[in-house]
Each structure stands twice: as C-alpha cells, then as structure tokens.
Amino acid sequence: MVIEKTPADPLPTNYRPTGGSPYRFGTRSKETWQSIADDHGLGVWELIEFNFPTVARIANLQEKCAVVNWYLRRNVGCTISNDGKNWSFEGATGQIYLPAIKPPDSTLKRTVLDILADPVLPGLTISFGGRQFYMGRLLARVAGRIIDDDITVQFDSALQGWAEYDHNDDRIYTGFECNPTLEQRGGVVHEAVHAGLDLRAEGTMLVVEDESLAYVTQSYFLYNKLPADWRLTGEWAEEDQVFKLAWDIADVLFKRRQPEELLWNALDSAIRRHPKYRARATDETGYNGVRRKSG
C-alpha cells in the first residue's frame, strides 16, 4: 500500500512553480525523481522541493516522502506503484516542472576554495571520542573534490548569507555570491567539515558528534582572526552556549593542547539542548560517501 500523508498546508492542484518548465514524461524508461534530476544536473530533493515547496519544511524523511506521494497522486495523477510504497511516474496524467538552471558560479567555487586554503587549517588535529581527526587533511580532500566537481558549490538566496551542506547531493550551498564576511567564511568551514565526514562515509557517526567537530573547527578557523575579547555568539541562550564551548575548545587547541573530556562532554550536552538539533542529536548522520562524477 502506497504511504501517503496529507500536508498541513497543501498547494493548489494546479500549482506551477515560478520559472518552471514542464517536463515531458517518456524521455527514458522507468523514470524516477533521481533519473530526472541526474539528467538535468539537479539534486533529487532540489527537484522535488521545487515542485512541492511545502515539503521542504518537513524534517522527518518518512513524513516528507509520504507527503510527496500525496502530491504525486493528487497533483501529478500518478496511480501506479512499482514497489507498493511509492507512486511511480508510469502512466502519470499530470506534470512536474524543471527549474531554470543557473550556470555554475566559478567565482563562488573559487571563494570557497580560498576559504579552505586558509593557512591556519592544515595544522589542526582533534582528539575526539577516542579517535584522531586530522581536520587540515580532511578539508584539503574536500577542496580537491570541489576542484574535481564531485562536491559542487551553489548559491541559495534562501540561506540569507549562511551555508549548508547536503550529503544527498554532495553540494555546499551558500547564501552569498561573493565577498563573504568573516563569520560567513567560518560557516563555510563548518559545512566543509560535514562534507569531509561525508567523504569518509561516517554514516554511523551521531549528529551531535558531527556537529561538535564542525563547531570546533569553525571556531578554530576564526579564533585568531577576531579581536581577543570577541567570539561567535548565538541569538538565543542554547545556541550561544554551543558557540561559547566550541570557542573554549578552540582556545585549548590553539595552545597546542587537546581539550579534556569534560569540555567535550559539556559541548555534547549543549548541542543536545540546541533547538535545531534537539530532536535528532542521537540520530546517525547517514553520510554515504561522495560519488565520483568525473574521470
């Protein structure tokens, strides 16, 4: 039985995304979201959320997929399932749409590579959870895969100046196109850590562990670039505590020492209380490696 869920805020049945071009089904056999996205240089969720933007606000993947199925039946006229769980495009009577593709921004790619080439990063080694993480080497590998276009970089105005890594698409999104602030450069380093751990296929690592490494590396990157009495801060108390503890750990690392376990535990607890991570802190990241797209 196909799993569906009615969204809380459904789109109109005749919804057409702004700037969307109709996609003609039947260009290849057994079309899927993935095959259509791949054929047009898109991420699979980028394509889905372009067609059904309300699903972007759903955090739970199973619920997200169930709402997509609801839209496929109701808006696209899908009535055939090949796996008994999801609607297929076979026999669809409606339409999906392709977004206008913005050419790759080589300037933005260069900006991200320049950030990752910062001379402070190569010397960073972190002892964490009984393991050694050579963050400088890891970020250099990320830069190499960006050069090869295995990890892509794309501007997304919705991020309003910040950055985000999507491990399903192997893509770093930035909310700026040029001239990032110091804080925005730190945000790129944060997301590049996620890309690096995805590159290592650290799929069983917990979200709280993944974020601990990202926040500390971000703070280390900024530590000697800002006034002595300044640090990253958050808008609310739980977020600010994460930044404070990550900054304290960066301070220890800059003194060529490794932080005590007590300090790591405090950061772990702070991330678990952070509203953004509270519900999924103990989930596995699901990182599945970065696919080779070239060579």
C-alpha positions in Angstrom: 0.0 0.0 0.0 1.4 3.4 -1.0 2.2 5.5 2.0 0.7 9.0 1.8 0.1 11.9 4.2 -1.9 15.0 3.6 0.2 18.1 4.1 -0.8 20.7 6.7 -0.7 23.4 4.1 -1.4 21.8 0.7 -0.6 23.5 -2.6 -3.3 24.1 -5.2 -4.0 21.2 -7.5 -2.8 23.3 -10.5 0.3 24.6 -8.7 3.1 25.5 -11.1 6.4 26.7 -9.6 7.6 30.1 -10.7 10.0 29.8 -13.6 9.3 26.1 -14.0 9.5 24.4 -17.4 7.2 21.4 -18.0 9.0 18.1 -18.1 7.8 15.6 -20.7 7.5 12.1 -19.3 8.7 9.3 -21.5 12.2 10.5 -22.4 13.6 7.3 -20.9 12.2 4.1 -19.4 11.5 3.8 -15.7 11.8 7.5 -15.0 12.3 8.4 -11.3 12.9 11.6 -9.4 16.6 10.6 -9.3 17.0 9.9 -13.0 15.3 13.1 -14.0 17.4 15.1 -11.5 20.6 13.4 -12.7 19.7 14.1 -16.4 19.4 17.8 -15.6 22.2 18.4 -13.2 19.9 18.8 -10.2 19.9 17.3 -6.7 16.9 14.9 -6.2 15.4 16.9 -3.3 16.2 20.1 -5.1 13.9 18.9 -7.9 11.2 17.5 -5.5 11.1 20.6 -3.3 11.0 22.9 -6.4 7.8 21.1 -7.4 6.3 20.7 -3.9 7.9 23.5 -1.8 5.9 22.8 1.3 7.8 19.5 1.9 11.0 21.5 2.5 9.7 22.4 5.9 9.2 18.7 7.0 12.2 17.4 8.9 11.2 13.7 9.2 12.2 11.9 6.0 9.4 9.3 6.1 6.8 12.0 6.6 8.4 14.0 3.8 8.2 11.0 1.4 4.6 10.3 2.4 3.6 13.9 1.6 5.4 13.7 -1.8 3.3 10.6 -2.6 0.2 12.5 -1.7 1.1 15.3 -4.1 2.1 12.8 -6.8 -1.4 11.2 -6.8 -3.3 14.4 -6.3 -1.3 16.9 -8.5 0.5 14.7 -11.0 -2.0 12.0 -11.5 0.2 9.1 -10.5 -1.7 5.8 -9.9 0.9 3.1 -10.5 3.4 1.9 -7.9 6.4 -0.4 -8.7 7.3 -1.1 -5.1 4.0 -0.9 -3.3 5.2 2.0 -1.2 5.7 5.0 -3.6 4.0 6.2 -6.7 5.9 6.0 -10.0 5.7 8.3 -13.0 4.4 5.5 -15.2 1.1 6.5 -16.6 1.1 9.9 -14.9 -1.6 12.2 -16.3 -0.2 15.4 -14.8 3.0 17.3 -14.9 6.2 18.1 -13.0 8.5 21.0 -13.7 12.2 21.7 -14.1 13.7 24.8 -12.5 15.7 27.2 -14.6 19.4 26.2 -14.2 21.8 28.8 -13.2 25.2 28.2 -14.7 27.9 27.1 -12.3 29.4 30.1 -10.5 33.2 29.7 -10.8 33.7 32.8 -8.7 31.8 31.3 -5.8 33.7 28.0 -6.2 37.0 29.9 -6.1 35.8 31.8 -3.0 35.1 28.5 -1.2 38.4 27.1 -2.2 40.2 30.2 -1.0 38.5 29.8 2.4 39.6 26.1 2.7 43.2 27.1 1.7 43.5 29.3 4.8 46.9 28.6 6.4 45.5 28.1 9.9 43.7 24.8 8.9 46.5 22.4 7.9 47.8 22.1 11.5 44.5 21.3 13.1 44.3 17.8 14.7 41.5 16.9 17.1 41.4 14.0 19.5 37.8 13.3 19.9 35.8 10.2 21.0 38.9 8.1 21.2 39.9 8.9 17.6 42.3 11.3 15.9 40.8 13.7 13.3 43.3 15.4 11.0 41.0 18.2 10.1 43.5 20.0 7.9 44.0 16.9 5.7 40.3 16.3 5.6 39.4 19.8 4.5 42.2 19.6 1.8 40.5 16.5 0.5 37.2 18.4 0.4 38.9 21.1 -1.6 40.3 18.6 -4.0 36.8 17.1 -4.6 35.4 20.6 -5.2 38.1 21.2 -7.8 37.0 17.9 -9.5 33.3 19.0 -9.2 32.5 15.9 -7.2 31.4 18.3 -4.5 29.6 21.2 -6.1 29.0 24.7 -4.8 25.8 26.6 -5.4 24.2 29.9 -4.3 20.9 29.7 -2.5 19.4 33.1 -1.5 17.1 31.4 1.0 20.1 30.8 3.3 20.4 34.6 3.7 24.2 34.7 3.9 24.9 31.4 5.5 25.9 28.0 4.3 24.6 24.4 4.3 25.9 21.0 3.1 23.5 18.5 1.5 25.1 15.0 1.7 22.4 13.5 -0.6 23.5 15.9 -3.4 27.2 16.3 -2.4 26.7 20.0 -2.5 27.6 23.0 -0.4 25.0 25.8 -0.6 26.0 29.3 0.3 23.7 32.3 0.9 26.3 34.7 -0.5 27.7 35.0 -4.0 30.9 37.0 -3.3 32.8 38.9 -0.6 31.7 36.8 2.5 32.2 38.2 5.9 34.5 36.5 8.4 31.5 34.9 10.1 30.2 33.6 6.7 33.7 32.2 5.9 33.6 30.4 9.2 30.2 29.0 8.2 31.7 27.6 5.1 34.4 25.8 7.1 31.6 24.4 9.4 29.8 22.9 6.4 33.0 21.7 4.8 33.6 19.6 7.9 30.2 17.9 7.2 31.3 17.4 3.6 34.6 15.9 4.8 32.9 13.4 7.1 30.6 12.5 4.3 33.6 12.0 2.1 34.8 9.5 4.8 31.3 7.9 4.8 30.9 8.4 8.5 27.3 7.2 8.3 27.1 5.8 11.8 28.5 8.9 13.4 25.9 10.7 15.5 24.7 14.1 14.6 25.9 15.5 18.0 29.4 14.2 17.2 29.3 15.6 13.7 28.2 19.0 14.9 30.8 19.0 17.7 33.6 18.6 15.2 32.1 21.2 12.9 31.6 23.9 15.5 35.1 23.4 17.0 36.7 23.6 13.5 34.7 26.7 12.7 35.8 28.4 15.9 39.4 27.4 15.4 39.3 28.9 11.9 38.1 32.2 13.3 39.9 32.2 16.6 43.0 34.3 15.6 41.2 36.4 13.1 39.0 38.3 15.6 39.7 40.7 18.5 40.8 39.0 21.7 37.6 39.8 23.5 35.3 38.7 20.7 33.8 35.2 19.9 31.0 33.7 17.9 27.6 34.3 19.6 24.1 33.0 19.2 20.7 34.6 19.1 19.3 32.6 22.0 20.9 31.1 25.1 21.1 27.4 23.9 22.8 28.5 20.7 25.2 30.9 22.4 26.3 28.1 24.8 27.3 25.9 21.9 29.4 28.7 20.4 30.9 29.5 23.8 32.0 26.0 24.5 33.3 25.4 20.9 35.3 28.7 21.3 36.8 27.4 24.6 37.9 24.2 22.9 39.4 26.2 20.1 41.3 28.2 22.7 42.8 25.0 24.1 43.7 23.7 20.6 45.5 26.9 19.7 47.7 26.3 22.8 48.8 23.0 21.2 46.9 21.0 23.7 43.9 18.7 23.5 40.8 19.6 25.4 39.8 17.5 28.4 36.9 15.1 28.0 34.9 17.2 30.5 34.9 20.1 28.0 33.8 17.9 25.1 31.0 16.4 27.3 29.8 20.0 28.0 29.7 20.8 24.3 27.9 17.5 23.6 25.2 18.4 26.2 24.8 21.9 24.8 24.3 20.6 21.3 21.7 18.2 22.5 19.8 21.2 24.0 20.1 23.3 20.9 16.6 23.7 19.3 18.0 22.9 15.8 19.5 19.5 16.9 17.4 18.5 20.0 15.2 16.1 18.1 17.9 14.4 16.1 21.1 14.8 18.1 21.4 11.0 18.6 20.4 10.1 15.0 23.1 8.8 12.7 24.3 11.2 10.0 23.7 8.8 7.2 26.8 10.0 5.4 27.2 7.7 2.4 30.4 9.0 0.7 30.9 11.4 -2.1 30.4 10.0 -5.6 33.0 10.4 -8.3 31.4 12.5 -11.1 34.5 13.0 -13.1 37.3 10.9 -14.6 
